[in-house]
Amino acid sequence: MRGAVDLDTARSLVKATCRPLEVETVAVRDAVGHTLARDVTAAEPVPSADVAAMDGICVRADRLDARGPAIRVAGEMPAGQVAALPEGCAIGISTGAALPPGADTVIRRERFEWIGEHHREARVTSAVPRGSDVRRAGEDFQVGQGVLAAGRRIDARALGALIAAGVRVVETRRPPRVAVLTTGDEVRGDVGSLGPGEVRDVSLPALGELASGLGASWVYGAHVRDRPRELADQLARACAAADLVVVAGGLGPGPHDHSARAWRTACVQTVFERVRVRPGRPTRCGVSAAGTAILGVPGNPGAAFVMMLVLGIGALAGLRCEAVPERWTLPLDRAVERRTGDTRLLRCGLAGQRAVVLAAQGAHQVSSLPYTALVAELAPGPGAAPAGSAVPCVMYPSGVG
């Protein structure tokens, strides 16, 4: 076990603590939110045949003379139908329709004019190179060509490519299951009035929804009083239900911080006890006897949210066997005091290409959370970092909130 670790070490240890989920084979349409465990190649060419890219008429180019007599147009072929190309004729064709055998060129509507009112003849009005406005078979994907690599999470964009390429089943890892526990006798739910010294349970719903926004399934949540035995029992239930358990609160050295004792009672092996950051220093990581990863975050909701974002991304990536998303590097919009020995985690908005440092940065403060687009990591050091200082930033997941 390690005591206090720096932020990068904490990231590495958290990810390493999370054992990759088992691989399962699922139908493509059921795989959204899953992560590919194997590379996927195309089962069919895309397009499956030469098709028209525009509405117009299709012809065989070596029979075409833009300055010559009229071209006879032998009917119309909408998408989804196939017809033969009569000798010396053109056929009307719709966008997406397969070219008939013998045709190799589409003349879009803007490049010819109809002769007569029955649209049985046409005259080309501008030069049309061979192969114009034709999408060639296999130009997007050829059979056996790579579609997506292992480690890619399947979203709507990936689903479209897989279906187009004729892929029916994929080998994946399902979305990780996350449980959230909050602690504290002073913490109350969102019903009823607060008594003296009591606070709302912000972290239980906020961390659960953040986990969902990071691509996990929030499957279990509970608030536990400051009773080490109760917390140990809830830890056991959460570990049985989830792949990652997040525990908020009770991690400090005070006489009423019971999480550390509960971890020992539940036979949790601690990986590290603190992280050299502000806010968020009382953050710890452990693993249950059965191998479930446990991330302990501070009880203060502002700090809990920040640490769940900064470390939770890596934890879920470890479970999915994904690469951790690269951090952005952005300039700070104003000067910010550094801390000696601790990385400052700054809740920021985003304006253009600048990290806009928000006013409410306290561990207990939540007024800045609705406007937090990223968390900037200001390295330890003396004095202030001037405005414009480039810092690494963890982005809040798009589409959440």
N, C-alpha and C positions, 0 to 999 in steps of 0.2 A: 504493500500500500504506500502511496505517496501522500504527503501533506498538501502544501500549496503548490500548484503548478501554473505555468503561464498559459495564456489562452490557446496558443497553437498546440501545445502539448495536450491540453484538455480536449481539444477537437480530435486529435489523433487517438487518444485513449478512449473517448466515447465511441467513436466509430469502430475501433477494434473490439470493444466490449459487445457490440451488437452482432450476433451470429447471423449469417445470411439465411434467409428463409428458404424452405424447400422449393424445388422446381416442380411445377405442375403444368399439364397440357390442357389448354382451354380453347374454346371456339373464339375466333377473332372478335365477334360481336360481343362477347362477354369479357373481353380482356382490357377494356378501358380502365385506366388507373393501375393496371399491372405493369411490371417492368420486364422487358424481354430478358430471358436467360440465355438465349442462343441467337446468333445472327439469323436473319430471315432473308431468303432470296425469292425472286419472282417465280411463280408457277405458270404464268401466262405472259405472252407479250402484250405490251400496252403502247399504242392501240393493238388490237388483235389483227387488224388488216389495214391496208391503206385506206384512209377515210378523207372526206372532204372537210377542209377547214373553213369553207365559206359556202353560202348558198350561191348557186350558179348553174352552169352546165359543165359536164365532164366529157373529155374528148381524148383521142389518141393524138399526141402532139405531132407526130410525123405526118399526119393527115391534115394538119391545120395550116391555113394560109390566111393571115390576117388581112391581106389585100385582095383576096380572091372572092369567089362566089359565096353565096349564103350557105350556112351549115344547116342541114336538116336536123331538127330536134325531135327525137322519137320518144316522147312521153316524159314522165317525171318519176323520180325514185326517191321517196322519203327515207329518213333514217330508219333502220331496222328491216329494210327490204333489200333484196339483191335482184338485179335484172341483167340480162345480157346486153352488150353494146352492139347494136346493129352496124354492119360494115358501112363506113363512111358517114356515120351519124354521131350526133351528140345526144346525151340524155340529161334532162334536168335533174339536179341533185341538191339535197339539203345538207346543211352542216351536220357532220357526224355520220353521214351515210357512207357505207363502204363503197369504194369505187368498183364498178363492174369489171370483169376480166377484159383486158385490152386497153382500158383507160388509164392514163398516167398524169393527167393534168386537169385542173378545175379552172374554168374561166369565171371569175366572180361577176356578179351582176353589173358592177360598174364598168366592166370592160367589154360589154357587148350590147347590141340593141336588137330588139325584136323587129321582125319584118312581118307585118300583118297583125291582125287583131287576135288570131288564134294561137299565137306563140308556137308555131310549128317550124319556124325558121328564125335564125339569128345571124347577125353579122358582127364579127369582132371589130372593136373600135380602137384598140391599143395592143401593143406587143404583149404576148403572153409566153414567157419562157416555159420550157418543159418542166413539169413537176410543180408548177405554181399552185399554191393553196391546197397542198396535199400533206396530210399528216401521215408519215410513213409508219408501217407496222413495226412495233418494237422501239420507236424512237424515244419513248419515255422509259420503259423497262423492257429488257430482253429476258427470255427464260434463263434462270440461273443468275441473273444480275442481282447484286445486293440491294435490298430495299431498306432495311433498318438493322443496326448493329445491336448486339447484346448490351444491356445497360440503359437502353432507351425506354422511357416511360411512354405507355401508349395513351395518347390523347386523341382528340378529334382529328388532328392533322395526320397523325400516324395511322389511325384507323382507316382514313380515306385511302392512303397509299397501299395499305395491306389488302384491302378489299379489291382495289383496282388491279393489283398484281395477282389476283386469284388465290391468295393465301386463305386457307380455311381454319387452320388451327395453329397455335403458337405455344412455345414453351416459355413460361413466365414465372415470376414471383408475384404473389398477390400483394395488395396494399398492406403494409404493416398495421397491426392492431395496437392501439395505444389506450392505456388507462391513466386517469388523472386522479390523484388524491390530494386534498387540501387538509390542513391541520389548524388547530387553534380553538380554544374555548371562546375567544372573543369574536370568532367569525360566524356570521349568520347568512342565511340564504336571502333571496330577493323578495321574501314575503314578510309582512309585519313591520313593526317599528323597531328601531335600534335602541338598545339600552345604553347606559353610560359606558364608554370605552369600547363599544362593539363596532364592527365594520362588516360591510357586505362581502360575501364570498365572490370576489371578482375573478380569481384565478381559475376556479373550477370550470366555468363555461368558457372563459377566454382562452385558456390553454388547450382545452378540448377542441374548440373551433380552430385554433391555430394549427393544431395537429392535423385536422381535416384539410385545412388549406395547404398544408405541406404534402398532401397526398396520402395521408394515413386514414385508417378507420378508427374513429373514437368509439370504443366499445364499452367502456366502464368508467364511472366517475363516482366519487363519494367524498363527503367531508367527515373527518375523524376528530374527535375531541382529543385533548392533550392527555391521552392515556396510552402509554407505550404498548400495553398488551393489545388494546384495540387496534392500534396502528399496525402492529405486527400481523394481527389477523387479517386486516384489510390488505396489507402488502401481499400476503399469501394468496388471497382471492384475486387481487389484481394481476399478480404474476401468472396465475392459472389462466386468466382470460386474455392476456395481452402479450405482445412481443417486446413492448417498451412501456415501462411504468414511470410516470412523472409524479414526484412527490413535492408539493409546495409547502414550505414552512418547517419550523422546528429544527433547523440545521445549525443554529448558532451554538455558542458555548454556554448560554445561560441555563439556569436551573430549571426553567420551564420549556426548554427546547429538547423535546423527547425523541425526535426522529432518529438520532444516532443510536440511542439505546434500543429503539424498536428495530433498527436494521440488524443489530447484533442478535436480538431475540429471534428475528426471522431468518437468521443464518445468511444474511447478505454479506458478501465479500466486498469490502470497500476498495475501489481502485484509486481514487483520490478524494481528499476532504475539502479542499478549497481551491478557488481559481483567483489568480492575481488580477482582478478586474474590479472596476467600480462603475455602476452598481453590479452586484452579483457575486461578491466574494464568497459568501457561504453557499457555494454550489458544490455538490459532490456527485460522484458516479460510483455505481456498484453493480454487482451481478448476483442473482439469486442462486441457490444451490442447483436449481434446474436449468440455469443458464439464461434467465430473463434479465435483460438490461434494465437498470434503474437509474434514472436521472433525478437528483434532488436539486431543486431550485429554491431561491429565497421565498419567504412568506410575503414580503412586500410585492404587490402585484406588478408595479412597473418593472422592478428587477426580474421578477419571475418571467414576465413576457419576453423581456430582452434576452435572457439566458436560454429560454426555450427556442427562440428564433436562432440565436447564434450557435447553440450546440445541438439543438434538435434536428436541424438540417443534416448534419453529419451522422447523427444516430440513425435516422431513417435511411440515409444513403447506405450505411453499413448493412442494414437489414435487407435492402433491395439489391445490394451489389452494384450500386450506381456510383459514378464519380460525384464528388461533392461539387456543387455549382461554384464556378470561379467567382470570387468577389470582384466587385467593381472598384476602381480607384477614382475618387472624385475630390475636387477641392472644397475645403470648408468655406462657407460664406463669411465667416468672421473669426476673429482670434478666440482661442479656447485655451484655458489653463490646463496644463498637463498635470499628472500625478506621479510622484516619485514611486517607482516600484509597481504601479498598477496601470493596466490599460484602461482608459476611459471608454465606456460604451455609450455613445451619444445618439439619442433618438433624433432623427433628422427628417425633414421633408425634402423634396426634390424639385428644384427649379432649373430647368434647362439641364446643364451638366454640372450643377453645384449642389452640394449637400447643405441644406439650410438647417442649422442647429436650432432646435426648438427650445422654448423657454423652460418647460417643466422637465427637469432631468432627475429629480429625486427618485430614490428607490420606491417610495410609497406613492408617487404621483402617477395618475392615469390620464390626466387631461391632455397630454401630448400624444397618447396612443392613437386616437382617430386620425392624426395627421402624420403618423410615422410611416414613411415610405422606405426607410432603410435605417440600419444601425451602423454608424461610423466608428471605427476602432482607432482611437488615438493612442499611440504607443507611449510608454512611460518616459519621463524626462523632466528636466527642470524648466521652469518658466512657462511661457505661453507659446502655443503653436500659432503662427500668424495666419491671418486670413489668406486663403489661397493654398494653404498646405494640403498636399495630396495625401489622402488616407484611404486604406481599404474599407470597403463597405459591404455589409450583408444586406441584400435586398429583401424587402417584404414580398412574399409571394404574390405575383399578379393574379387578379381574379378573386382575391380574398378581401372581404369587407366591402 
